[in-house]
Amino acid sequence: MSPVPSAGEPVLPELVSYLETLSEPHILCDRDYRIVAANTAYRAAFGTTRSVLGRNCYEVSHRYPRPCDQAGESCPLTRSLQSGTRERVLHLHHTPRGEEYVAIELSPVRDGEGRIAWFIEKMAPMEVARGPGGGGMVGRAPAFRRMLELVSRVAPAEAAVLLQGESGTGKELVAQAIHAASPRAGRPFVAVDCSGLPETLFESELFGHERGAFTGASARKPGLVEAAAGGTLFLDEVGDIPLGMQVKLLRLLETGTYRRVGSTELRQADIRLVSATHRPLREMVAEGSFRQDLYYRINTFPIPVPPLRERLADLPLLVATLLERVAPRRRLTLTEPALRCLAAYAFPGNVRELRNVLERASLMCDGEQIDLAHLPPEVLGEASAPLAGAAMSGGLRRLERQALLEALREHHGSRRALAERLGISERTLYRKLRDLERG
């Protein structure tokens, strides 16, 4: 790894050599955003046929003509110059595989006079699929990105996480993303549906049992805590855990130990806990149906998972991705009236309901375009007759208007950079802005 000569401070070979010992992707930048060194791990994960050395980090990562903070993004280098400390952000980066979410950790390096001369930037790709064909979460709306920012911050730690969101928002996918970005990624991820376990079986499923512990226990059985050893235990719908079991779960979290049913042997648990619920746990604590001490134990780091109605700008991307998943051998698309219909529907079941709607529509459709006739009655609603008219046009216009307003609020650079960010031409952007001004 040969460093690029700097116009300012000379690059210390020891610093460059240190980067090469790191297994994670790292680059070294100067105060002028220039990449002066990149280690082997970076080149393997983000490299292209063109060298990144000597180029500006914002041009390589975002294809921006100016620093991130001048083009609507949060710039960790600028923030670090202001704070003098390490900064963390979540960015969408261009990679050989397309755009991907990357957790950035940037640390300033000072010279002998105490002046910040360099920045070591660590990049950790998030396990989040953005485009069609991926199996993970999809989105780029502000509410979605705020959630991912929290995921990127807590994933490397051991803190207990509580995911709070409505049914169908994808809380298990968020839990999997936390696990995949954690040091425990190579170990098991074990999901437990607490709402599907009766109280009589809950303890046995969680902690396991010995032979003869109860009627029907004909053999020793390890529990799910043991199955998750070294990895992540995901308790879905934790608000449905019976009060009697809440005490035993609390003991597990406080002491790190448990006993199989029918055994006196104390066993050690090595798990990272992620919980999820759609229930108002704070209200349940006040009512006495959920233990306060357990609530504080599992709620170390709460993450709100936004409903679909708070990320409507993601609807076209979600539709394209879900159609790829439910009908991978077909190239299905939606007609404009069908997309308008979906944009106007409330989706109380969130992304899960959207997937079900699209799967049903794909089965009803014989061609390559899903139209109004292929959508279920509950989506069409009472407006099924005039769906192609002004009422549904308003739904799509609201969707586009919201997405453009969100982009404008976040963007502080040129119109050209904004057009590139939105994936449209400058002419189309100016037309949409004129329409926006007209209302």
C-alpha positions as CSV (number, residue, x, y, z in Angstrom):
1,M,0.0,0.0,0.0
2,S,1.9,3.1,-1.3
3,P,0.6,6.3,0.2
4,V,0.0,9.4,-1.9
5,P,2.3,12.3,-1.1
6,S,0.5,15.1,0.8
7,A,0.6,18.8,0.2
8,G,0.7,19.3,3.9
9,E,2.1,16.9,6.6
10,P,4.2,14.0,5.2
11,V,2.5,10.7,5.6
12,L,4.1,8.6,8.3
13,P,5.0,5.1,7.0
14,E,4.2,3.7,10.5
15,L,0.7,5.0,10.2
16,V,0.3,3.5,6.7
17,S,1.8,0.2,8.0
18,Y,-0.7,0.1,10.9
19,L,-3.7,0.4,8.6
20,E,-2.4,-2.7,6.7
21,T,-2.6,-4.8,9.9
22,L,-6.3,-4.1,10.3
23,S,-8.8,-6.7,9.1
24,E,-11.6,-4.2,8.5
25,P,-11.7,-1.8,5.6
26,H,-9.8,1.4,6.5
27,I,-8.6,4.5,4.6
28,L,-6.4,7.4,5.6
29,C,-7.5,11.0,4.7
30,D,-5.9,14.4,5.0
31,R,-7.7,17.6,6.1
32,D,-8.6,18.3,2.5
33,Y,-10.6,15.1,2.1
34,R,-8.0,13.4,0.0
35,I,-7.5,9.6,0.4
36,V,-3.8,9.1,0.9
37,A,-3.8,5.4,1.8
38,A,-6.2,2.4,1.7
39,N,-5.6,-1.0,3.2
40,T,-6.0,-4.4,1.6
41,A,-9.4,-5.0,3.3
42,Y,-10.7,-1.7,1.9
43,R,-9.6,-2.6,-1.6
44,A,-11.2,-6.0,-1.4
45,A,-14.5,-4.6,-0.2
46,F,-14.8,-1.3,-2.0
47,G,-12.1,-1.3,-4.7
48,T,-12.7,-0.9,-8.4
49,T,-10.4,-0.9,-11.4
50,R,-9.6,2.7,-10.7
51,S,-7.4,3.5,-7.7
52,V,-8.9,5.6,-4.9
53,L,-5.5,7.2,-3.9
54,G,-5.3,10.9,-4.4
55,R,-9.1,11.2,-4.9
56,N,-11.5,13.0,-2.6
57,C,-13.4,10.7,-0.2
58,Y,-16.8,12.3,-1.1
59,E,-16.2,11.7,-4.8
60,V,-15.3,8.1,-4.3
61,S,-18.0,7.2,-1.8
62,H,-20.9,9.4,-3.0
63,R,-19.8,10.7,-6.5
64,Y,-20.4,14.2,-5.1
65,P,-18.5,17.1,-6.6
66,R,-18.2,18.7,-3.1
67,P,-17.9,17.5,0.6
68,C,-20.9,15.6,2.0
69,D,-22.1,18.4,4.3
70,Q,-22.4,20.6,1.2
71,A,-24.5,18.0,-0.6
72,G,-27.1,17.1,2.0
73,E,-25.2,14.5,4.0
74,S,-23.6,14.5,7.4
75,C,-19.8,14.7,7.0
76,P,-17.8,12.9,9.7
77,L,-14.6,14.7,8.7
78,T,-16.1,18.1,9.1
79,R,-17.7,17.1,12.4
80,S,-14.4,15.7,13.7
81,L,-12.6,18.9,12.8
82,Q,-15.2,20.8,14.9
83,S,-15.4,18.4,17.8
84,G,-11.8,17.2,17.8
85,T,-13.0,13.7,18.6
86,R,-14.1,10.5,16.9
87,E,-17.3,10.7,14.9
88,R,-19.8,8.0,13.7
89,V,-22.3,8.3,10.8
90,L,-24.3,6.0,8.5
91,H,-23.9,6.7,4.8
92,L,-25.1,5.3,1.5
93,H,-21.9,4.4,-0.4
94,H,-21.3,3.5,-4.0
95,T,-19.7,0.1,-4.1
96,P,-18.9,-2.5,-6.8
97,R,-22.2,-4.2,-5.8
98,G,-24.2,-1.0,-6.0
99,E,-25.3,1.4,-3.3
100,E,-24.9,0.0,0.2
101,Y,-25.3,1.3,3.8
102,V,-22.0,1.7,5.5
103,A,-21.3,2.5,9.1
104,I,-18.5,5.0,9.2
105,E,-16.2,5.5,12.3
106,L,-13.7,8.3,11.7
107,S,-10.9,9.1,14.2
108,P,-8.6,12.2,14.1
109,V,-4.8,11.7,14.3
110,R,-2.8,14.6,15.7
111,D,0.7,15.7,14.9
112,G,3.5,16.5,17.3
113,E,2.0,19.9,17.9
114,G,-1.4,18.6,18.8
115,R,-3.0,19.7,15.5
116,I,-5.3,17.3,13.6
117,A,-3.4,16.2,10.5
118,W,-5.0,13.0,9.4
119,F,-8.2,10.9,9.7
120,I,-8.4,7.2,10.0
121,E,-11.8,6.1,8.6
122,K,-13.2,2.6,9.3
123,M,-16.0,1.3,7.2
124,A,-18.4,-1.5,8.2
125,P,-20.9,-2.5,5.6
126,M,-24.4,-2.9,7.1
127,E,-26.2,-6.2,6.4
128,V,-29.1,-4.3,4.7
129,A,-30.3,-5.1,1.2
130,R,-31.5,-2.1,-0.7
131,G,-32.4,-3.3,-4.1
132,P,-34.5,-6.1,-5.7
133,G,-33.4,-9.6,-5.0
134,G,-32.0,-8.9,-1.5
135,G,-33.3,-10.7,1.5
136,G,-32.9,-8.0,4.1
137,M,-34.4,-4.6,4.9
138,V,-35.0,-2.1,2.1
139,G,-35.3,1.7,2.3
140,R,-33.8,5.1,2.2
141,A,-36.5,7.3,3.7
142,P,-35.4,9.6,6.6
143,A,-37.3,7.6,9.2
144,F,-35.7,4.4,7.9
145,R,-32.2,5.9,7.9
146,R,-32.7,7.2,11.5
147,M,-33.5,3.7,12.6
148,L,-30.4,2.3,10.8
149,E,-28.2,4.9,12.5
150,L,-29.3,3.6,15.8
151,V,-28.7,0.0,14.6
152,S,-25.2,0.9,13.5
153,R,-24.4,2.4,16.9
154,V,-25.6,-0.4,19.1
155,A,-24.7,-3.4,17.0
156,P,-21.0,-3.6,18.0
157,A,-21.9,-3.4,21.7
158,E,-23.4,-5.9,24.1
159,A,-26.3,-3.7,25.3
160,A,-29.8,-5.2,25.4
161,V,-32.0,-3.8,22.6
162,L,-35.7,-3.3,22.6
163,L,-37.3,-2.9,19.1
164,Q,-40.7,-1.1,19.4
165,G,-43.0,-1.0,16.4
166,E,-46.3,-2.1,15.0
167,S,-46.9,-5.6,13.7
168,G,-45.6,-6.1,10.2
169,T,-42.9,-3.5,10.3
170,G,-40.0,-6.0,10.1
171,K,-38.7,-6.1,13.6
172,E,-37.1,-9.5,13.2
173,L,-35.2,-8.2,10.2
174,V,-33.9,-5.4,12.3
175,A,-32.8,-7.9,15.0
176,Q,-31.0,-9.9,12.3
177,A,-29.2,-6.8,11.1
178,I,-28.1,-6.0,14.7
179,H,-26.8,-9.6,15.0
180,A,-25.1,-9.5,11.5
181,A,-23.2,-6.2,12.4
182,S,-22.1,-7.5,15.9
183,P,-19.0,-9.4,17.0
184,R,-21.4,-12.4,17.5
185,A,-22.3,-12.5,13.8
186,G,-20.6,-15.9,13.3
187,R,-22.6,-17.5,16.1
188,P,-26.3,-18.5,16.2
189,F,-29.3,-16.1,15.9
190,V,-32.2,-17.8,17.6
191,A,-35.7,-16.3,17.4
192,V,-38.4,-17.0,20.0
193,D,-42.0,-16.1,19.3
194,C,-43.2,-15.4,22.8
195,S,-46.8,-15.1,21.8
196,G,-46.9,-18.6,20.4
197,L,-45.7,-20.3,23.6
198,P,-48.2,-21.3,26.4
199,E,-47.0,-20.6,29.9
200,T,-46.7,-24.3,30.7
201,L,-44.1,-24.8,27.9
202,F,-42.4,-21.5,28.0
203,E,-39.8,-22.3,30.7
204,S,-39.0,-25.7,29.1
205,E,-38.5,-24.1,25.6
206,L,-36.4,-21.3,26.9
207,F,-34.2,-23.2,29.4
208,G,-34.6,-26.8,28.4
209,H,-35.5,-29.8,30.6
210,E,-34.1,-33.0,32.0
211,R,-35.5,-36.4,31.3
212,G,-38.5,-37.1,33.5
213,A,-38.9,-33.5,34.5
214,F,-42.6,-33.6,33.7
215,T,-45.1,-35.9,32.0
216,G,-43.9,-36.5,28.4
217,A,-40.3,-35.5,29.0
218,S,-38.8,-38.7,27.8
219,A,-35.4,-37.3,27.0
220,R,-33.1,-34.4,28.0
221,K,-33.7,-31.4,25.8
222,P,-31.5,-28.3,25.6
223,G,-33.3,-24.9,25.6
224,L,-33.2,-22.0,23.2
225,V,-30.9,-20.1,25.5
226,E,-28.4,-22.9,25.1
227,A,-29.0,-23.0,21.3
228,A,-28.1,-19.3,21.1
229,A,-24.8,-19.8,23.1
230,G,-22.3,-17.2,21.9
231,G,-24.9,-15.5,19.7
232,T,-28.1,-13.5,19.8
233,L,-31.4,-14.5,21.5
234,F,-34.3,-12.6,19.9
235,L,-37.5,-12.5,22.0
236,D,-40.3,-11.5,19.6
237,E,-43.5,-10.1,21.3
238,V,-41.8,-9.9,24.7
239,G,-44.9,-8.2,26.0
240,D,-46.7,-11.6,25.9
241,I,-44.4,-13.3,28.3
242,P,-46.4,-14.5,31.4
243,L,-45.6,-12.7,34.7
244,G,-44.4,-15.9,36.3
245,M,-41.8,-16.4,33.5
246,Q,-40.8,-12.7,33.6
247,V,-39.1,-13.3,37.0
248,K,-37.0,-16.2,35.6
249,L,-36.1,-14.2,32.5
250,L,-35.0,-11.3,34.8
251,R,-32.8,-13.7,36.8
252,L,-31.2,-14.9,33.6
253,L,-30.4,-11.4,32.5
254,E,-29.1,-10.3,35.9
255,T,-27.0,-13.3,36.8
256,G,-26.2,-14.8,33.4
257,T,-27.3,-18.2,34.7
258,Y,-30.2,-20.5,34.4
259,R,-31.4,-24.1,35.3
260,R,-33.0,-26.6,33.0
261,V,-36.4,-27.7,34.2
262,G,-35.9,-30.7,36.6
263,S,-32.3,-29.9,37.2
264,T,-30.4,-28.3,40.1
265,E,-27.3,-27.6,38.0
266,L,-26.6,-23.9,37.4
267,R,-25.7,-23.3,33.8
268,Q,-23.9,-20.2,32.3
269,A,-25.6,-18.3,29.5
270,D,-23.6,-16.4,26.9
271,I,-26.2,-14.5,24.9
272,R,-26.9,-11.0,23.6
273,L,-30.6,-10.2,24.0
274,V,-32.7,-8.4,21.5
275,S,-36.4,-8.0,22.3
276,A,-39.3,-6.7,20.2
277,T,-42.9,-5.8,20.9
278,H,-45.8,-3.9,19.5
279,R,-47.4,-3.5,22.9
280,P,-47.1,-0.3,25.1
281,L,-44.8,-1.8,27.7
282,R,-44.6,1.4,29.8
283,E,-48.3,1.4,30.1
284,M,-48.3,-2.4,31.0
285,V,-45.7,-1.6,33.7
286,A,-48.1,1.0,35.2
287,E,-51.0,-1.6,35.0
288,G,-48.9,-4.2,36.7
289,S,-49.0,-6.7,33.7
290,F,-45.3,-6.3,33.0
291,R,-42.5,-6.1,35.6
292,Q,-40.8,-2.8,35.9
293,D,-37.4,-4.2,36.7
294,L,-37.5,-6.5,33.6
295,Y,-38.6,-3.5,31.4
296,Y,-35.5,-1.5,32.4
297,R,-33.3,-4.5,31.8
298,I,-34.5,-5.1,28.2
299,N,-34.9,-1.4,27.4
300,T,-31.2,-0.4,27.6
301,F,-31.2,0.8,24.0
302,P,-34.7,1.3,22.5
303,I,-35.1,1.5,18.7
304,P,-38.4,2.7,17.2
305,V,-39.2,0.7,14.0
306,P,-41.2,3.1,11.8
307,P,-44.5,2.0,10.2
308,L,-45.0,2.1,6.5
309,R,-47.1,5.3,6.6
310,E,-44.0,7.1,8.0
311,R,-41.8,6.0,5.1
312,L,-44.1,6.3,2.1
313,A,-41.2,7.6,0.0
314,D,-39.9,4.0,0.2
315,L,-43.0,2.5,-1.4
316,P,-41.8,2.3,-5.0
317,L,-38.5,0.6,-3.9
318,L,-40.4,-1.7,-1.5
319,V,-42.8,-2.7,-4.3
320,A,-40.0,-3.5,-6.7
321,T,-38.1,-5.5,-4.2
322,L,-41.0,-7.5,-2.9
323,L,-42.2,-8.4,-6.4
324,E,-38.7,-9.7,-7.0
325,R,-39.0,-11.9,-3.9
326,V,-42.6,-13.2,-4.3
327,A,-42.2,-13.9,-8.1
328,P,-38.5,-14.2,-8.8
329,R,-39.0,-15.8,-12.2
330,R,-41.2,-13.0,-13.5
331,R,-40.5,-9.4,-14.3
332,L,-43.6,-7.9,-12.7
333,T,-44.3,-4.2,-12.5
334,L,-47.3,-2.1,-11.3
335,T,-49.3,0.1,-13.6
336,E,-49.6,3.7,-12.5
337,P,-53.2,3.4,-11.3
338,A,-52.2,0.3,-9.2
339,L,-49.3,2.2,-7.6
340,R,-51.6,5.2,-6.9
341,C,-54.0,2.8,-5.2
342,L,-51.3,1.4,-2.9
343,A,-50.1,4.9,-2.2
344,A,-53.5,5.9,-0.9
345,Y,-54.1,2.8,1.2
346,A,-53.3,2.9,4.9
347,F,-51.6,-0.5,5.2
348,P,-52.4,-1.2,8.9
349,G,-50.4,-4.4,8.5
350,N,-47.4,-2.4,7.2
351,V,-44.7,-4.1,5.1
352,R,-45.9,-7.6,5.8
353,E,-49.4,-6.7,4.5
354,L,-47.8,-5.0,1.4
355,R,-45.9,-8.3,0.7
356,N,-49.1,-10.3,1.0
357,V,-51.0,-7.9,-1.2
358,L,-48.3,-8.1,-3.9
359,E,-48.1,-11.9,-3.6
360,R,-51.8,-12.3,-4.1
361,A,-51.7,-9.8,-7.0
362,S,-48.9,-11.7,-8.7
363,L,-51.0,-14.9,-8.6
364,M,-54.0,-13.0,-10.0
365,C,-52.0,-11.5,-12.8
366,D,-51.2,-13.5,-16.0
367,G,-49.1,-10.9,-17.7
368,E,-46.2,-8.8,-16.6
369,Q,-48.1,-5.8,-15.2
370,I,-50.2,-5.8,-12.1
371,D,-53.3,-3.5,-12.5
372,L,-56.2,-2.5,-10.3
373,A,-58.2,-5.6,-11.1
374,H,-55.5,-7.7,-9.5
375,L,-55.5,-5.9,-6.1
376,P,-57.7,-7.2,-3.3
377,P,-61.0,-5.5,-2.4
378,E,-59.7,-4.2,1.0
379,V,-57.1,-2.2,-0.8
380,L,-59.4,-1.0,-3.5
381,G,-62.0,0.0,-0.9
382,E,-65.0,2.1,-1.6
383,A,-63.2,4.0,-4.3
384,S,-62.9,1.0,-6.6
385,A,-64.9,2.6,-9.4
386,P,-63.0,5.8,-9.8
387,L,-59.6,4.5,-8.9
388,A,-57.9,5.6,-12.1
389,G,-59.3,9.1,-11.6
390,A,-58.4,12.1,-9.5
391,A,-58.7,10.6,-6.1
392,M,-55.9,8.1,-6.7
393,S,-53.8,10.6,-8.6
394,G,-53.8,12.6,-5.4
395,G,-52.4,9.6,-3.5
396,L,-49.4,9.3,-5.8
397,R,-48.8,13.1,-6.0
398,R,-48.7,13.1,-2.2
399,L,-46.2,10.3,-2.2
400,E,-43.9,12.1,-4.7
401,R,-44.4,15.5,-2.9
402,Q,-43.4,14.0,0.4
403,A,-40.3,12.3,-1.0
404,L,-39.2,15.5,-2.7
405,L,-39.8,17.7,0.3
406,E,-37.8,15.3,2.5
407,A,-34.9,15.4,0.0
408,L,-35.0,19.2,-0.2
409,R,-34.9,19.5,3.6
410,E,-31.8,17.3,3.9
411,H,-30.0,18.7,0.8
412,H,-27.8,21.8,0.9
413,G,-25.8,21.4,-2.3
414,S,-26.4,22.1,-6.0
415,R,-29.5,21.1,-7.9
416,R,-27.3,18.8,-10.1
417,A,-26.1,16.9,-7.0
418,L,-29.7,16.6,-5.8
419,A,-30.8,15.2,-9.2
420,E,-28.0,12.7,-9.1
421,R,-29.0,11.7,-5.5
422,L,-32.6,11.2,-6.6
423,G,-31.6,9.3,-9.8
424,I,-33.3,11.7,-12.2
425,S,-32.2,14.3,-14.7
426,E,-31.8,17.9,-13.9
427,R,-34.6,18.8,-16.3
428,T,-36.9,16.4,-14.6
429,L,-35.9,17.8,-11.2
430,Y,-36.6,21.4,-12.2
431,R,-40.0,20.3,-13.6
432,K,-40.9,18.6,-10.3
433,L,-39.8,21.7,-8.4
434,R,-42.0,23.9,-10.5
435,D,-44.9,21.6,-9.9
436,L,-44.1,21.7,-6.2
437,E,-44.2,25.5,-6.1
438,R,-47.6,25.5,-7.9
439,G,-48.9,23.2,-5.2
